[in-house]
Amino acid sequence: MKIQIDIDENNEEPFVTIHAKEWSEDLNALVKKIKNLDPGRIVAVDGEQSVLLQPEDIDYVFSEGRKVFAAVGKQRMELKMKLYEVEELLVSQKFQRFSKSVIGNIEHIQRFEVAFNGNLCVYFKSGNKEYVSRNYVKALKNQLMMGGH
């Protein structure tokens, strides 16, 4: 892929043009990343309070029942969003799908080990742990080897 940057004081705001032979999943992922460079904060509910979370503070996001929660250290706070909506917001913030119900922050991973069934057990710096299902192990390893996004 070639990248060309044109710095010109006449440009009022940045804009991106992509030239390609055909549409691909890689282009789709690139467009999503560009659109979500700064997702801002996420609103969570902790008891009676609404709490503003910075994406970089979240270890992982998971769905349980019909609710979605963010794990920040030992706290679990409910998010009033669907898991796929959170994933779209956080994909550019070094979050990776771990399973159908979990999205993890790869910057918070301290170590991981292979479980007996082919899944990975991921240990976060906070002491939290979560499992990566076999279907998502290869993509996670690739992200970790490439140093994130």
ABEGO torsion letter per residue (X at the ends): XBBBBBBBAABABBBBBBBBABBBAAAAAAAAAAAAABAEBBBBBBEABBBBBBAAABABBBBBEABBBBBBEABBBBBBBBAAAAAAAAAAAGBBBABAABBBBAAABABBBBBAAGBBBBBBAAGBBBBBBAAAAAAAAAAAAAGEX
